[in-house]
Amino acid sequence: MKKLKSFRIKLWLYFVLFTALIFSVLWIMQTVFFQSFYNDMLKERTRAAAGKIVENSTSENISEIIDEFSLTNSALVFITDSSGEVIYSSDQFKGINERNRNKQINGKRTESDETSSGKMPRGYRNLPENYDDFLSGLENSENGIYEISTDESYTYGRYINYGSSEEEYVLYISTMNQAMGSAVDIIRIQLLWGTVISIVSGFILAWFIARSFSSPVAGLTEKAEHIADDAIPDVYKKGFCSELDELNKVLDETSGRLKTSRNFQRELLANVSHDLRTPLTMIKGYAEMIRDISRTDEKQCESDLDVIIRETDRLSAMVNEILVYSEMQSEGQEPETEEVDLSGLVLRICRNFDSLYAREDGHIEKEIEGEIVVKGNSGRLERAVYNLLDNAVRHNGESKVINVKLSKTGEIVKLSITDHGEGIPPEELESIWDRYYTYRQRNKQGVSGLGLAIVKQIVEMHNGNCYVRSELGKGSTFVIELPCRR
């Protein structure tokens, strides 16, 4: 049952049904409607030929026109007077004989073709038995045109002027409705053989087409089944059709994102597990010390509680940074943008740090231009500035001064935050923005190793640029450049 529902079998069946439908229509047209179509066409051609004969009835080449029509349409044509005396007649055999004789004498007629009275050539056939009835019907017609249609024949008649005579003559045209009988039989035989050959060929061709379509789909299915693996099989051959090529590209991109996500999870476990374990161990250890040892010693108990609070704050900050970075790595987390007063935002964060940094006799020197507005996400930009200031406070060393400068040059807004700590080794400058790759984190001065990675991703979300200038022993300057929207 599953095989019958496969893409290949269904596509093959659709092609087969399509072929059967086409030939069914052809057979219906041939067996049911062919004769009626033929009869209608024959009537129209006869009427048109009669009109042409009437139009050229007084011309010199009228006999050639009549002979040509009777030859090509297997028609019997009479021109008679009102009493039934034949003036001219023609049928398909006469047309053939006339052509043969004309070829023999270079297109010139012989006297044997003339009637004994010296008029037009005699006919090759006698008038039909019901010609008197025909004349009577034509005489009683209202418009001078008379038609008789039976299963076997179609007769058309009307009055015309003929030659140079002013007398009114009768045009009689008769065609056989079954004149195409033998041709129809031949066509049916050919159609039968053509149908058999076409159906067999259609079955084979449909199978190859279905196979051609199903093979790349099967390849994509196999890739999709292994999309969660570290390495997916490259079984799809590009170039069959653009839609499948696009689907293959999407699968590759999805596989790449899944691989990045797995690597991120591994890095998270490998790099954060130790950092999480350390504060948790210290919190537990100092809590046990308070319970077992220092709960009666007020001073020692207060010192131990300070350690617990400090480690709890560190653990909370680490978890927050991990959550923020994970959120920004998630798909579909495009931040909402608005007009952000960057001057006010930076000034507010600096003031918040001032109150905390003052406890350590620290000071933040601010050089902030007013009314600098950018288009972006206020919360994300606040996180980036906060991380850089927190980074500067943590690594300022013996110096207690941090410099914050916000300025605008043309269409570029520049924010620089300078600490006066130990600086960053030159070999670290290229990698300082990578997650978990930080010299300071390894020296126990950072929180999670994600702070600068978060800053970089936020800045790139706002189509900006970030970099660092540093000199060992003198400190570092972190710079954010953003496009000005106003």
C-alpha positions as CSV (number, residue, x, y, z in Angstrom):
1,M,0.0,0.0,0.0
2,K,2.9,2.4,0.8
3,K,4.4,1.7,-2.6
4,L,1.2,2.6,-4.3
5,K,1.2,6.0,-2.6
6,S,4.8,6.7,-3.6
7,F,5.6,9.8,-5.6
8,R,6.9,7.7,-8.5
9,I,3.8,5.5,-8.8
10,K,1.4,8.4,-8.5
11,L,3.2,10.5,-11.1
12,W,3.3,7.5,-13.5
13,L,-0.4,6.9,-12.9
14,Y,-1.2,10.6,-13.7
15,F,0.7,10.4,-16.9
16,V,-1.1,7.1,-17.9
17,L,-4.5,8.7,-17.1
18,F,-3.6,11.7,-19.1
19,T,-2.6,9.6,-22.1
20,A,-5.8,7.5,-21.7
21,L,-7.9,10.7,-21.6
22,I,-6.3,12.2,-24.7
23,F,-6.9,9.1,-26.8
24,S,-10.4,8.7,-25.4
25,V,-11.2,12.1,-26.6
26,L,-9.7,11.3,-30.0
27,W,-11.7,8.1,-30.3
28,I,-14.9,9.9,-29.4
29,M,-14.3,12.6,-31.9
30,Q,-13.5,9.9,-34.6
31,T,-16.4,7.5,-33.9
32,V,-19.2,9.8,-32.7
33,F,-18.7,13.3,-34.1
34,F,-16.5,12.8,-37.2
35,Q,-19.3,12.2,-39.7
36,S,-21.4,15.2,-38.5
37,F,-18.3,17.4,-38.6
38,Y,-17.6,16.2,-42.1
39,N,-21.2,16.8,-43.3
40,D,-21.3,20.3,-41.9
41,M,-17.9,21.1,-43.4
42,L,-19.1,19.7,-46.8
43,K,-22.2,21.8,-46.8
44,E,-20.2,25.0,-46.0
45,R,-17.7,24.2,-48.8
46,T,-20.5,23.5,-51.2
47,R,-22.2,26.7,-50.4
48,A,-18.9,28.6,-50.8
49,A,-18.2,26.9,-54.1
50,A,-21.7,27.8,-55.4
51,G,-21.1,31.4,-54.4
52,K,-17.8,31.4,-56.4
53,I,-19.5,29.8,-59.4
54,V,-22.3,32.4,-59.3
55,E,-19.7,35.1,-59.0
56,N,-17.8,33.9,-62.0
57,S,-20.7,32.5,-64.0
58,T,-20.1,34.9,-66.9
59,S,-16.3,34.7,-67.0
60,E,-14.4,32.7,-69.7
61,N,-12.8,30.3,-67.1
62,I,-16.1,29.2,-65.5
63,S,-15.8,25.7,-66.7
64,E,-12.3,25.4,-65.1
65,I,-13.7,26.6,-61.8
66,I,-16.5,24.0,-61.9
67,D,-14.2,21.2,-63.0
68,E,-11.7,22.1,-60.2
69,F,-14.5,22.0,-57.5
70,S,-16.0,18.8,-58.7
71,L,-12.6,17.1,-58.8
72,T,-11.4,18.2,-55.4
73,N,-14.8,17.6,-53.7
74,S,-16.0,14.5,-55.6
75,A,-19.1,16.5,-56.5
76,L,-21.6,16.2,-59.4
77,V,-22.4,19.6,-61.0
78,F,-25.1,20.4,-63.6
79,I,-26.0,23.6,-65.2
80,T,-29.4,23.3,-66.9
81,D,-32.1,25.5,-68.3
82,S,-35.5,25.7,-66.5
83,S,-36.8,22.7,-68.5
84,G,-33.9,20.4,-67.5
85,E,-31.9,20.6,-70.7
86,V,-28.2,20.1,-69.7
87,I,-26.0,23.0,-70.6
88,Y,-22.9,21.9,-68.8
89,S,-21.9,19.1,-66.3
90,S,-18.9,18.0,-64.5
91,D,-17.8,15.4,-62.0
92,Q,-14.5,14.3,-60.5
93,F,-13.8,11.9,-63.4
94,K,-14.3,14.6,-66.0
95,G,-11.8,16.8,-64.2
96,I,-9.2,14.1,-64.3
97,N,-9.8,13.4,-68.0
98,E,-9.8,17.1,-68.8
99,R,-6.4,17.5,-67.1
100,N,-4.9,14.5,-68.9
101,R,-6.1,15.8,-72.3
102,N,-4.9,19.3,-71.6
103,K,-1.5,17.9,-70.7
104,Q,-1.4,16.0,-74.0
105,I,-2.3,19.0,-76.2
106,N,-0.5,21.6,-74.1
107,G,-3.6,23.0,-72.5
108,K,-5.7,23.4,-75.7
109,R,-9.2,22.0,-76.0
110,T,-10.2,19.8,-79.0
111,E,-13.4,20.1,-81.0
112,S,-14.5,16.7,-79.7
113,D,-15.2,18.4,-76.4
114,E,-17.8,20.6,-77.9
115,T,-21.5,19.7,-78.2
116,S,-23.0,18.9,-81.5
117,S,-24.8,22.2,-81.4
118,G,-21.5,24.1,-81.0
119,K,-22.3,25.1,-77.4
120,M,-20.6,24.0,-74.1
121,P,-19.2,20.5,-73.6
122,R,-21.6,17.7,-73.0
123,G,-21.9,16.2,-69.5
124,Y,-20.5,12.8,-68.5
125,R,-23.6,11.7,-66.6
126,N,-27.4,11.8,-67.0
127,L,-29.5,13.9,-64.7
128,P,-30.6,12.2,-61.5
129,E,-34.1,10.6,-61.5
130,N,-35.5,13.1,-59.0
131,Y,-34.3,16.2,-61.0
132,D,-37.9,17.2,-61.8
133,D,-38.7,17.2,-58.1
134,F,-35.5,19.3,-57.5
135,L,-36.6,21.8,-60.1
136,S,-40.0,22.0,-58.5
137,G,-38.5,22.6,-55.1
138,L,-36.2,25.3,-56.4
139,E,-39.1,27.0,-58.2
140,N,-41.1,27.1,-55.0
141,S,-38.3,28.3,-52.8
142,E,-38.6,31.8,-51.4
143,N,-35.0,33.0,-51.9
144,G,-34.1,31.1,-55.1
145,I,-32.0,28.6,-53.2
146,Y,-33.0,25.0,-52.6
147,E,-31.1,22.4,-50.4
148,I,-31.8,18.7,-49.8
149,S,-29.8,16.8,-47.1
150,T,-30.1,13.0,-46.5
151,D,-27.9,10.5,-44.9
152,E,-26.4,9.6,-48.2
153,S,-26.1,12.9,-50.0
154,Y,-26.3,16.7,-49.9
155,T,-27.9,18.7,-52.8
156,Y,-27.6,22.4,-53.4
157,G,-29.3,24.4,-56.1
158,R,-29.9,28.0,-57.1
159,Y,-30.6,30.2,-60.2
160,I,-27.6,31.7,-61.9
161,N,-26.7,33.6,-65.1
162,Y,-24.4,31.5,-67.3
163,G,-22.2,32.6,-70.1
164,S,-23.3,35.5,-72.4
165,S,-26.9,34.4,-72.4
166,E,-29.5,36.5,-70.6
167,E,-31.6,33.5,-69.8
168,E,-31.8,32.3,-66.2
169,Y,-30.2,28.9,-65.6
170,V,-30.2,26.3,-62.8
171,L,-27.0,25.4,-60.8
172,Y,-27.2,21.8,-59.4
173,I,-24.5,20.5,-57.0
174,S,-24.7,17.1,-55.4
175,T,-22.1,15.6,-53.0
176,M,-22.0,12.2,-51.3
177,N,-22.0,12.4,-47.5
178,Q,-20.3,9.0,-47.4
179,A,-17.7,9.9,-49.9
180,M,-15.1,9.8,-47.1
181,G,-16.1,6.3,-46.0
182,S,-13.0,4.5,-47.1
183,A,-10.8,7.3,-45.9
184,V,-12.5,7.2,-42.5
185,D,-11.9,3.5,-42.3
186,I,-8.2,4.1,-43.1
187,I,-8.0,6.8,-40.5
188,R,-9.6,4.6,-37.9
189,I,-7.2,1.8,-38.6
190,Q,-4.3,4.2,-38.4
191,L,-5.7,5.7,-35.2
192,L,-6.0,2.2,-33.7
193,W,-2.4,1.4,-34.4
194,G,-1.3,4.8,-33.3
195,T,-3.3,4.4,-30.1
196,V,-1.7,1.1,-29.3
197,I,1.8,2.3,-30.1
198,S,1.3,5.6,-28.3
199,I,-0.1,4.0,-25.2
200,V,2.8,1.5,-24.9
201,S,5.3,4.3,-25.6
202,G,3.4,6.6,-23.1
203,F,3.6,3.9,-20.4
204,I,7.3,3.5,-20.9
205,L,7.9,7.3,-21.2
206,A,5.7,8.0,-18.2
207,W,7.7,5.5,-16.2
208,F,11.0,7.1,-17.1
209,I,9.7,10.6,-16.4
210,A,8.3,9.5,-13.1
211,R,11.6,7.9,-12.3
212,S,13.5,11.1,-13.2
213,F,11.2,13.2,-11.0
214,S,11.2,10.7,-8.1
215,S,15.0,10.2,-7.9
216,P,15.8,13.8,-6.8
217,V,12.9,13.8,-4.4
218,A,14.1,10.5,-2.9
219,G,17.6,12.1,-2.6
220,L,16.1,15.0,-0.7
221,T,14.1,12.7,1.5
222,E,17.3,10.8,2.4
223,K,19.0,14.1,3.2
224,A,16.1,15.2,5.3
225,E,16.2,11.9,7.3
226,H,19.9,12.7,8.2
227,I,19.5,16.4,8.7
228,A,20.1,16.1,12.4
229,D,23.4,14.2,11.9
230,D,26.8,15.9,12.0
231,A,27.3,14.9,8.3
232,I,24.4,14.5,5.8
233,P,24.8,12.4,2.6
234,D,25.3,14.4,-0.5
235,V,22.9,12.3,-2.7
236,Y,21.1,15.1,-4.5
237,K,22.3,16.2,-7.9
238,K,21.6,19.8,-8.7
239,G,20.2,21.0,-12.0
240,F,17.0,19.0,-12.3
241,C,14.6,21.9,-11.5
242,S,15.0,25.2,-9.7
243,E,12.4,24.4,-7.0
244,L,14.1,21.2,-5.9
245,D,17.5,23.0,-6.0
246,E,16.0,25.6,-3.7
247,L,14.7,23.0,-1.4
248,N,18.1,21.3,-1.3
249,K,19.6,24.7,-0.4
250,V,17.1,25.2,2.4
251,L,18.0,21.7,3.7
252,D,21.7,22.5,3.7
253,E,21.1,25.8,5.4
254,T,18.9,24.1,8.0
255,S,21.5,21.4,8.6
256,G,24.1,24.1,9.1
257,R,21.9,26.0,11.6
258,L,21.3,22.7,13.5
259,K,25.0,22.0,13.5
260,T,25.7,25.5,14.8
261,S,23.0,25.0,17.5
262,R,24.6,21.6,18.5
263,N,28.0,23.2,18.7
264,F,26.6,26.0,20.8
265,Q,25.1,23.5,23.2
266,R,28.3,21.6,23.4
267,E,30.2,24.8,24.0
268,L,27.7,25.8,26.6
269,L,28.1,22.6,28.5
270,A,31.9,22.5,28.1
271,N,32.5,26.1,29.0
272,V,29.8,27.0,31.5
273,S,29.5,23.8,33.5
274,H,32.6,24.6,35.4
275,D,31.7,28.2,35.9
276,L,28.3,27.2,37.2
277,R,29.7,24.5,39.4
278,T,32.1,26.9,41.1
279,P,29.7,29.4,42.5
280,L,27.2,26.7,43.4
281,T,29.9,24.8,45.3
282,M,30.9,28.0,47.2
283,I,27.3,28.9,48.0
284,K,26.7,25.4,49.4
285,G,30.1,25.4,51.2
286,Y,29.6,28.7,53.0
287,A,26.0,27.9,53.8
288,E,27.2,24.7,55.5
289,M,29.9,26.7,57.4
290,I,27.2,29.1,58.7
291,R,25.1,26.2,59.8
292,D,27.9,24.2,61.4
293,I,30.5,26.7,62.5
294,S,29.9,30.5,62.2
295,R,26.2,30.8,63.1
296,T,27.2,31.9,66.6
297,D,29.9,34.2,65.4
298,E,28.1,37.2,64.1
299,K,31.1,38.8,62.4
300,Q,32.2,35.5,60.7
301,C,28.6,34.7,59.8
302,E,28.3,38.2,58.1
303,S,31.5,37.6,56.1
304,D,30.2,34.2,55.0
305,L,26.9,35.6,53.9
306,D,28.7,38.3,51.9
307,V,30.5,35.5,50.0
308,I,27.1,33.7,49.4
309,I,25.5,36.9,48.1
310,R,28.5,37.7,45.9
311,E,28.5,34.3,44.3
312,T,24.7,34.3,43.9
313,D,25.0,37.7,42.1
314,R,27.7,36.2,39.9
315,L,25.7,33.1,39.2
316,S,22.6,35.2,38.4
317,A,24.6,37.5,36.0
318,M,26.0,34.4,34.3
319,V,22.6,32.8,33.8
320,N,21.2,36.1,32.5
321,E,23.9,36.4,29.9
322,I,23.4,32.9,28.8
323,L,19.7,33.4,28.4
324,V,20.1,36.7,26.5
325,Y,22.6,35.2,24.1
326,S,20.4,32.1,23.6
327,E,17.4,34.3,22.8
328,M,19.4,36.3,20.2
329,Q,20.5,33.0,18.6
330,S,16.9,31.9,18.2
331,E,15.2,32.1,14.8
332,G,12.4,34.6,14.4
333,Q,13.7,36.9,17.2
334,E,13.9,40.1,15.1
335,P,13.8,43.0,17.6
336,E,11.2,45.7,17.2
337,T,12.8,49.0,16.2
338,E,12.0,52.6,17.2
339,E,13.6,56.0,17.4
340,V,16.1,55.7,20.4
341,D,17.5,58.7,22.3
342,L,21.0,57.2,22.5
343,S,22.4,60.2,24.4
344,G,19.8,59.8,27.2
345,L,20.3,56.0,27.2
346,V,24.1,56.2,27.7
347,L,23.8,59.0,30.3
348,R,21.2,57.0,32.3
349,I,23.4,53.8,32.3
350,C,26.5,55.8,33.3
351,R,24.6,57.3,36.3
352,N,23.5,53.9,37.4
353,F,27.1,52.7,37.4
354,D,28.2,55.9,39.1
355,S,26.3,55.1,42.2
356,L,27.7,51.6,42.4
357,Y,31.2,52.4,41.3
358,A,31.5,55.2,43.8
359,R,31.6,52.6,46.6
360,E,35.0,51.6,45.2
361,D,36.1,55.2,44.9
362,G,35.6,54.9,41.2
363,H,34.5,57.7,38.8
364,I,33.1,57.7,35.3
365,E,34.1,60.7,33.1
366,K,31.4,61.4,30.6
367,E,31.6,63.3,27.3
368,I,28.2,62.8,25.7
369,E,26.7,64.9,22.9
370,G,23.0,65.6,23.3
371,E,20.1,64.8,20.9
372,I,21.8,61.8,19.2
373,V,19.0,59.6,18.0
374,V,19.3,56.2,16.2
375,K,16.8,53.7,15.0
376,G,16.9,50.5,16.8
377,N,15.8,48.4,19.8
378,S,16.1,50.3,23.0
379,G,16.4,47.2,25.2
380,R,19.1,45.6,23.1
381,L,21.2,48.8,22.8
382,E,20.9,49.2,26.6
383,R,22.3,45.7,27.1
384,A,25.2,46.4,24.8
385,V,26.2,49.6,26.6
386,Y,25.7,48.0,30.0
387,N,28.0,45.0,29.0
388,L,30.8,47.4,27.9
389,L,30.6,49.5,31.0
390,D,30.5,46.4,33.2
391,N,33.4,45.0,31.3
392,A,35.4,48.3,31.9
393,V,34.6,48.4,35.6
394,R,35.7,44.8,36.1
395,H,39.0,45.3,34.3
396,N,39.9,48.8,35.3
397,G,42.7,47.7,37.6
398,E,44.1,50.2,40.1
399,S,42.8,53.2,38.1
400,K,39.4,54.2,39.2
401,V,38.5,56.3,36.1
402,I,36.5,55.2,33.2
403,N,36.0,57.4,30.1
404,V,32.7,57.3,28.2
405,K,32.4,59.4,25.0
406,L,29.4,59.6,22.6
407,S,29.7,61.7,19.5
408,K,28.3,62.0,16.0
409,T,30.3,62.5,12.8
410,G,28.2,62.9,9.6
411,E,25.9,59.9,9.5
412,I,27.9,57.8,12.0
413,V,27.4,57.7,15.8
414,K,30.4,56.6,17.8
415,L,30.4,55.4,21.4
416,S,33.8,54.6,23.0
417,I,34.4,53.3,26.6
418,T,37.9,53.3,27.9
419,D,39.3,51.5,30.9
420,H,42.9,51.9,32.3
421,G,43.5,48.3,33.2
422,E,46.1,45.8,32.2
423,G,45.0,45.8,28.5
424,I,44.6,42.9,26.1
425,P,47.4,40.9,24.5
426,P,47.7,41.6,20.7
427,E,47.0,37.9,19.9
428,E,43.7,38.1,21.7
429,L,42.3,41.2,19.9
430,E,40.9,39.3,16.9
431,S,39.1,36.8,19.1
432,I,37.9,39.0,22.0
433,W,34.4,39.1,20.6
434,D,34.0,35.3,20.3
435,R,31.8,33.6,22.9
436,Y,33.8,31.9,25.7
437,Y,37.1,33.0,24.1
438,T,38.5,35.6,26.4
439,Y,41.7,36.1,28.2
440,R,40.0,37.8,31.1
441,Q,37.5,35.1,31.6
442,R,40.2,32.5,32.0
443,N,41.7,34.8,34.6
444,K,38.5,34.8,36.6
445,Q,37.7,38.4,35.9
446,G,34.7,37.9,33.7
447,V,31.2,36.5,34.2
448,S,30.4,34.0,31.5
449,G,32.6,34.9,28.5
450,L,29.4,35.9,26.6
451,G,29.3,39.6,27.4
452,L,31.3,40.9,24.4
453,A,29.8,38.3,22.1
454,I,26.3,39.7,23.0
455,V,27.6,43.2,22.3
456,K,28.9,42.2,18.9
457,Q,25.6,40.5,17.9
458,I,23.5,43.4,19.0
459,V,25.6,45.9,17.1
460,E,25.5,43.7,13.9
461,M,21.7,43.6,14.3
462,H,21.7,47.4,14.1
463,N,24.0,47.4,11.0
464,G,26.8,48.7,13.0
465,N,30.5,47.9,13.7
466,C,32.5,47.3,16.9
467,Y,36.2,47.0,17.6
468,V,38.8,47.4,20.3
469,R,42.0,49.3,20.7
470,S,44.3,48.1,23.5
471,E,47.8,48.4,24.8
472,L,49.2,46.2,27.5
473,G,49.7,48.0,30.8
474,K,47.7,51.1,29.7
475,G,44.1,49.8,29.1
476,S,41.6,49.2,26.4
477,T,39.1,51.3,24.4
478,F,36.0,49.5,23.1
479,V,34.2,51.3,20.3
480,I,30.7,50.9,18.8
481,E,29.8,52.7,15.5
482,L,26.1,52.9,14.5
483,P,24.4,54.5,11.5
484,C,22.5,57.7,12.4
485,R,18.9,57.6,11.3
486,R,18.2,61.3,11.9
